[in-house]
Amino acid sequence: MFISTLCFSQNYLEEVNGRPIRGNKQSDVVGDPHLFKNFKSATVLLKSGTSLKDIPVNVDLVTNTALFAKSGNTVLAFVDPVSEFLVMDTLSSGLAKMRYAFVEDGKEPSCFLVLSDGKLSLMKKLWKVVWEDKTYNSATVTKTILDKSAYFVKDAQSLTSLKPSKKSVLAAMSDQSAAIEKYLKDNKVSFSSDQDLQKLFNYYNTL
């Protein structure tokens, strides 16, 4: 795994416990396993309740491993479980604060982008897979990293997958169906758009 030069102050990293990463990126795989192209400075909240500021972070979305960078371009995995981190990221609409949470989804926590937070949170699960393709009658195997994502809704009790459709959204918001129906009538909503869904859930969470 090669990490480009990191322009961060490293003093605070004495507070962070890390371990070496197993299974560095293989040279025969096409694509990047990371969430970010370059490490981003973040405020990190550990599951223990400890908050760490200005930590250069990234996530290996193939292995679901939260990473941080130390001096000398050393990349380590967090020893203490990460609850979430906040980063400033550039979107089509401009610079925005993005929240990434690590939520139990099966045996291990997965990385989710929190699009809307409230009584019904909208979360987008992010992961990557290595796809192996072998040409017919050839011994050559091409390995490519593919991006994967899926929407989920989270309330006080559970985390549930959400199909990005009007029917599924209305079912999730059935307690405010009249208001949501009016919102959908008054606003053009693309159910495959993060931004449109975010606005819809933000509205629901005000009701």
VOPAGU-2260 file (C-alpha; in pm, 1 decimal, decimal comma):
REM VOPAGU-2260
SITE   aa  ch    i         X         Y         Z
SITE  MET   A    0       0,0       0,0       0,0
SITE  PHE   A    1     150,9     330,9    -107,2
SITE  ILE   A    2      30,6     653,5      48,0
SITE  SER   A    3     122,4     989,2    -101,6
SITE  THR   A    4     291,3    1255,2     111,7
SITE  LEU   A    5      71,1    1355,2     403,9
SITE  CYS   A    6      64,4    1720,4     506,1
SITE  PHE   A    7     -61,3    1687,1     863,6
SITE  SER   A    8      85,5    1774,3    1202,0
SITE  GLN   A    9     156,8    1445,6    1378,8
SITE  ASN   A   10     179,1    1549,0    1745,7
SITE  TYR   A   11    -171,0    1435,4    1845,7
SITE  LEU   A   12    -121,6    1087,5    1702,0
SITE  GLU   A   13      51,5     978,8    2021,5
SITE  GLU   A   14    -303,2     943,8    2159,4
SITE  VAL   A   15    -409,0     692,3    1893,9
SITE  ASN   A   16    -341,0     320,7    1920,8
SITE  GLY   A   17    -273,3     149,6    1588,8
SITE  ARG   A   18    -170,5    -186,1    1448,9
SITE  PRO   A   19       3,1    -279,5    1122,4
SITE  ILE   A   20    -224,6    -356,7     831,2
SITE  ARG   A   21    -240,9    -713,9     711,2
SITE  GLY   A   22    -269,8    -793,7     344,1
SITE  ASN   A   23    -148,6    -481,3     168,2
SITE  LYS   A   24    -302,0    -393,5    -166,6
SITE  GLN   A   25    -200,8    -645,2    -431,1
SITE  SER   A   26     -25,7    -515,5    -741,7
SITE  ASP   A   27    -239,5    -730,2    -973,3
SITE  VAL   A   28    -567,0    -567,2    -863,2
SITE  VAL   A   29    -702,6    -274,2   -1064,6
SITE  GLY   A   30    -868,6      -1,5    -858,2
SITE  ASP   A   31    -845,2     160,5    -515,7
SITE  PRO   A   32    -988,8      -8,5    -203,9
SITE  HIS   A   33   -1008,4     317,7      -8,6
SITE  LEU   A   34   -1302,1     541,0      70,9
SITE  PHE   A   35   -1100,8     856,1      -7,7
SITE  LYS   A   36    -842,1     908,3    -280,0
SITE  ASN   A   37    -622,0    1080,1     -19,8
SITE  PHE   A   38    -635,1    1068,9     359,4
SITE  LYS   A   39    -862,5    1337,3     504,4
SITE  SER   A   40    -835,9    1520,0     834,9
SITE  ALA   A   41   -1122,4    1418,2    1062,3
SITE  THR   A   42   -1266,1    1434,4    1409,8
SITE  VAL   A   43   -1281,5    1072,2    1523,3
SITE  LEU   A   44   -1516,4     939,6    1791,1
SITE  LEU   A   45   -1418,3     604,5    1938,5
SITE  LYS   A   46   -1675,2     362,9    2080,0
SITE  SER   A   47   -1515,0     420,3    2420,4
SITE  GLY   A   48   -1638,9     780,7    2402,4
SITE  THR   A   49   -1295,1     932,0    2336,7
SITE  SER   A   50   -1290,1    1209,4    2076,5
SITE  LEU   A   51    -978,0    1278,3    1868,4
SITE  LYS   A   52    -936,7    1586,0    1648,4
SITE  ASP   A   53    -746,2    1641,2    1324,1
SITE  ILE   A   54    -669,4    1276,7    1257,9
SITE  PRO   A   55    -580,1    1185,9     894,4
SITE  VAL   A   56    -818,0     897,9     820,6
SITE  ASN   A   57    -934,0     664,3     549,2
SITE  VAL   A   58   -1122,1     335,5     523,0
SITE  ASP   A   59   -1028,2      20,1     335,8
SITE  LEU   A   60   -1374,5     -65,8     204,2
SITE  VAL   A   61   -1270,4    -412,4      86,3
SITE  THR   A   62   -1164,7    -527,2     433,6
SITE  ASN   A   63   -1386,8    -275,6     619,8
SITE  THR   A   64   -1089,7    -139,1     813,0
SITE  ALA   A   65   -1068,5     214,7     954,5
SITE  LEU   A   66    -718,7     356,6     896,7
SITE  PHE   A   67    -509,5     650,2    1012,4
SITE  ALA   A   68    -173,8     788,6     900,8
SITE  LYS   A   69     129,7     864,7    1113,6
SITE  SER   A   70     459,9    1036,4    1037,9
SITE  GLY   A   71     676,4     883,9     768,2
SITE  ASN   A   72     369,3     783,3     564,8
SITE  THR   A   73     301,5     493,7     802,0
SITE  VAL   A   74     -56,8     369,9     775,5
SITE  LEU   A   75    -210,2     182,5    1069,2
SITE  ALA   A   76    -546,6      35,6    1156,0
SITE  PHE   A   77    -722,1     166,8    1467,9
SITE  VAL   A   78    -685,6     -68,8    1764,5
SITE  ASP   A   79    -978,1      90,5    1948,8
SITE  PRO   A   80   -1312,9      47,5    1766,5
SITE  VAL   A   81   -1425,4     359,1    1578,4
SITE  SER   A   82   -1781,8     481,8    1622,1
SITE  GLU   A   83   -1775,7     757,6    1359,9
SITE  PHE   A   84   -1572,1    1035,0    1205,8
SITE  LEU   A   85   -1652,1    1376,1    1064,4
SITE  VAL   A   86   -1467,6    1512,6     760,7
SITE  MET   A   87   -1498,2    1815,6     536,5
SITE  ASP   A   88   -1550,4    1692,3     183,5
SITE  THR   A   89   -1612,5    1855,2    -153,5
SITE  LEU   A   90   -1950,3    1779,8    -308,9
SITE  SER   A   91   -2117,1    1907,6    -625,4
SITE  SER   A   92   -2289,9    2168,0    -406,8
SITE  GLY   A   93   -1965,6    2278,1    -241,5
SITE  LEU   A   94   -1774,0    2199,8      75,9
SITE  ALA   A   95   -1974,9    2011,1     337,5
SITE  LYS   A   96   -1924,2    1828,3     665,4
SITE  MET   A   97   -1974,8    1455,1     610,1
SITE  ARG   A   98   -2040,5    1201,2     884,5
SITE  TYR   A   99   -1931,4     841,3     844,6
SITE  ALA   A  100   -2052,3     591,7    1106,0
SITE  PHE   A  101   -1943,7     235,6    1175,4
SITE  VAL   A  102   -2257,9      36,7    1250,8
SITE  GLU   A  103   -2307,1    -332,5    1323,2
SITE  ASP   A  104   -2435,8    -494,7    1004,8
SITE  GLY   A  105   -2383,9    -866,1    1041,6
SITE  LYS   A  106   -2072,2    -994,2    1215,6
SITE  GLU   A  107   -1866,2    -673,8    1193,9
SITE  PRO   A  108   -1930,4    -298,4    1174,2
SITE  SER   A  109   -1969,6    -157,7     824,0
SITE  CYS   A  110   -1900,6     194,4     702,3
SITE  PHE   A  111   -2209,7     410,8     643,9
SITE  LEU   A  112   -2241,5     765,1     516,5
SITE  VAL   A  113   -2504,3     936,0     733,7
SITE  LEU   A  114   -2720,1    1138,0     495,9
SITE  SER   A  115   -2988,4    1240,6     745,6
SITE  ASP   A  116   -2991,8    1201,7    1122,8
SITE  GLY   A  117   -3304,5    1202,4    1338,9
SITE  LYS   A  118   -3590,8     981,7    1451,8
SITE  LEU   A  119   -3549,2     803,4    1116,8
SITE  SER   A  120   -3192,9     825,9     991,1
SITE  LEU   A  121   -3100,4     771,0     627,7
SITE  MET   A  122   -2769,9     590,8     590,1
SITE  LYS   A  123   -2579,9     473,8     285,2
SITE  LYS   A  124   -2368,7     163,3     330,5
SITE  LEU   A  125   -2040,7     179,4     138,0
SITE  TRP   A  126   -1820,5    -116,4      51,8
SITE  LYS   A  127   -1600,9    -251,7    -226,4
SITE  VAL   A  128   -1545,1    -598,2    -366,6
SITE  VAL   A  129   -1270,8    -759,0    -574,4
SITE  TRP   A  130   -1426,1    -895,3    -892,5
SITE  GLU   A  131   -1234,1   -1170,8   -1070,0
SITE  ASP   A  132   -1291,7   -1212,6   -1442,9
SITE  LYS   A  133   -1137,7   -1492,2   -1645,6
SITE  THR   A  134   -1154,8   -1475,3   -2021,6
SITE  TYR   A  135   -1290,3   -1790,7   -2184,1
SITE  ASN   A  136   -1016,3   -2039,3   -2271,9
SITE  SER   A  137    -752,3   -1823,8   -2101,7
SITE  ALA   A  138    -547,2   -1869,3   -1785,1
SITE  THR   A  139    -538,1   -1493,4   -1721,6
SITE  VAL   A  140    -755,5   -1363,7   -1435,3
SITE  THR   A  141    -832,2    -992,2   -1417,7
SITE  LYS   A  142    -905,8    -855,2   -1068,7
SITE  THR   A  143   -1096,1    -529,3   -1044,2
SITE  ILE   A  144   -1219,3    -340,2    -738,2
SITE  LEU   A  145   -1586,3    -244,5    -772,6
SITE  ASP   A  146   -1780,6      15,5    -572,4
SITE  LYS   A  147   -2097,1    -104,1    -395,8
SITE  SER   A  148   -2359,5      84,6    -196,1
SITE  ALA   A  149   -2705,8      40,7     -48,2
SITE  TYR   A  150   -2950,6     258,3     145,7
SITE  PHE   A  151   -3062,1     180,0     500,4
SITE  VAL   A  152   -3292,4     345,9     751,8
SITE  LYS   A  153   -3217,1     342,4    1122,9
SITE  ASP   A  154   -3450,9     415,0    1410,7
SITE  ALA   A  155   -3411,1     360,7    1783,3
SITE  GLN   A  156   -3465,8     -14,6    1749,1
SITE  SER   A  157   -3321,6    -136,8    1421,5
SITE  LEU   A  158   -3126,0     -89,5    1101,6
SITE  THR   A  159   -3327,3    -186,4     791,9
SITE  SER   A  160   -3241,3    -193,2     423,3
SITE  LEU   A  161   -3431,4      55,1     206,7
SITE  LYS   A  162   -3511,1       7,9    -158,5
SITE  PRO   A  163   -3481,9     352,3    -323,9
SITE  SER   A  164   -3842,9     376,4    -440,9
SITE  LYS   A  165   -4152,5     579,4    -357,6
SITE  LYS   A  166   -4332,4     274,1    -222,0
SITE  SER   A  167   -4051,2     181,2      18,4
SITE  VAL   A  168   -3999,5     538,1     139,0
SITE  LEU   A  169   -4372,2     586,3     205,5
SITE  ALA   A  170   -4379,0     258,2     399,4
SITE  ALA   A  171   -4086,6     373,1     615,0
SITE  MET   A  172   -4260,5     707,7     679,7
SITE  SER   A  173   -4613,8     571,4     718,5
SITE  ASP   A  174   -4676,4     768,7    1040,2
SITE  GLN   A  175   -4654,7    1092,7     835,5
SITE  SER   A  176   -4793,6     962,2     505,1
SITE  ALA   A  177   -5015,5    1265,1     429,4
SITE  ALA   A  178   -4733,2    1514,6     477,2
SITE  ILE   A  179   -4489,0    1303,2     277,9
SITE  GLU   A  180   -4737,3    1254,0      -6,7
SITE  LYS   A  181   -4777,3    1633,2     -24,9
SITE  TYR   A  182   -4399,9    1682,6     -19,3
SITE  LEU   A  183   -4357,9    1437,2    -307,4
SITE  LYS   A  184   -4634,1    1613,9    -500,6
SITE  ASP   A  185   -4475,7    1956,4    -448,9
SITE  ASN   A  186   -4114,7    1848,9    -505,8
SITE  LYS   A  187   -3952,0    1650,6    -781,4
SITE  VAL   A  188   -3770,3    1365,7    -605,4
SITE  SER   A  189   -3531,3    1121,6    -767,8
SITE  PHE   A  190   -3519,7     817,9    -540,9
SITE  SER   A  191   -3173,6     728,8    -668,3
SITE  SER   A  192   -3030,7    1067,9    -568,9
SITE  ASP   A  193   -2850,6    1102,7    -234,7
SITE  GLN   A  194   -2929,4    1474,4    -227,5
SITE  ASP   A  195   -3301,7    1433,3    -298,9
SITE  LEU   A  196   -3340,7    1156,2     -43,4
SITE  GLN   A  197   -3145,1    1358,6     210,2
SITE  LYS   A  198   -3380,6    1656,2     168,3
SITE  LEU   A  199   -3684,0    1428,5     199,7
SITE  PHE   A  200   -3559,6    1262,6     519,2
SITE  ASN   A  201   -3452,4    1597,2     664,6
SITE  TYR   A  202   -3807,8    1719,6     605,1
SITE  TYR   A  203   -3959,6    1407,4     762,2
SITE  ASN   A  204   -3739,8    1449,6    1069,2
SITE  THR   A  205   -3890,0    1796,3    1128,2
SITE  LEU   A  206   -4247,5    1664,0    1146,3
